[in-house]
Amino acid sequence: MPIYEFSCKDCGHRFEELVGSHVGLDADEVTCPEGGSEQVERQTSTSYAPIRRQMTPNQQRRLEQKRGTDRGGAKERFKAQRARERSAGRRRGGGS
């Protein structure tokens, strides 16, 4: 559903209009809502912001493997951290 920005050449009013076959209005059929003038000019929209999708951890890992990116020993650091957590859990559980 394209929403276009228009500017009226007669009164200078800026407005947005939904156009397309699904609403039955073509871009060249748009009129100014303020004065009803047909002398409107389509403007380039400045509010466009592309959506950036974030990769899942598995997608990131696969991409790094494909590119041959060195993760800097992340797997080893993770294993060491898990071992520390397990040993700390045993000490707490065994000391009670």
C-alpha positions in Angstrom: 0.0 0.0 0.0 2.0 3.0 -1.2 1.4 6.2 0.7 2.8 9.2 -1.2 3.5 12.7 -0.1 2.1 15.5 -2.2 2.4 19.3 -2.4 -0.3 21.5 -3.8 1.1 24.0 -6.4 -1.7 26.5 -5.7 -1.8 26.8 -1.9 1.5 25.0 -0.9 -0.3 22.5 1.4 1.6 19.3 2.0 -0.3 16.1 2.5 -0.1 12.3 2.3 -2.4 10.2 0.2 -2.9 6.4 -0.1 -3.0 5.5 -3.8 -3.2 2.3 -5.8 -5.6 0.0 -7.5 -6.8 -1.4 -4.2 -8.2 2.0 -3.1 -9.3 3.0 -6.6 -7.2 6.1 -6.8 -4.2 6.7 -9.1 -1.4 9.1 -8.3 -2.4 11.4 -11.1 -6.0 11.6 -9.8 -5.0 13.1 -6.4 -6.5 16.5 -5.5 -5.6 18.9 -2.6 -7.8 18.3 0.4 -7.6 22.0 1.4 -8.5 23.8 -1.8 -9.5 20.9 -4.1 -6.9 21.8 -6.7 -5.7 19.2 -9.1 -2.3 20.9 -9.4 -0.5 18.6 -7.0 3.1 17.4 -7.2 4.4 14.2 -5.7 7.2 14.7 -3.3 10.0 12.4 -2.4 9.3 10.9 1.0 11.8 11.6 3.7 10.3 9.4 6.4 11.5 6.0 5.0 13.5 3.9 7.4 14.4 0.4 6.3 13.8 -2.3 8.8 17.0 -4.0 9.7 16.6 -7.6 10.8 18.7 -9.1 13.4 20.2 -12.5 12.9 19.6 -15.3 15.4 22.7 -16.6 17.2 22.7 -19.7 14.9 22.5 -17.6 11.8 25.4 -15.5 13.1 27.5 -18.5 13.9 26.9 -20.0 10.4 27.8 -16.8 8.7 31.0 -16.6 10.8 31.9 -20.1 9.9 31.2 -19.5 6.2 33.4 -16.4 6.2 36.0 -18.0 8.3 35.7 -15.4 11.1 37.8 -16.2 14.2 35.5 -15.9 17.2 38.5 -15.3 19.4 38.1 -18.4 21.5 34.4 -17.8 22.3 33.7 -21.5 22.5 36.5 -22.1 25.0 35.5 -19.1 27.1 31.9 -20.3 27.2 33.0 -23.8 28.3 35.2 -22.3 31.0 32.4 -20.1 32.3 29.9 -23.1 32.4 32.5 -25.1 34.3 32.9 -22.3 36.9 29.1 -22.0 37.2 28.8 -25.8 37.7 31.5 -25.9 40.3 30.0 -23.0 42.2 26.6 -24.7 42.1 28.1 -27.9 43.6 29.8 -26.0 46.3 26.6 -24.2 47.3 24.6 -27.4 47.0 27.1 -29.6 48.9 27.7 -27.1 51.7 24.1 -26.9 52.7 
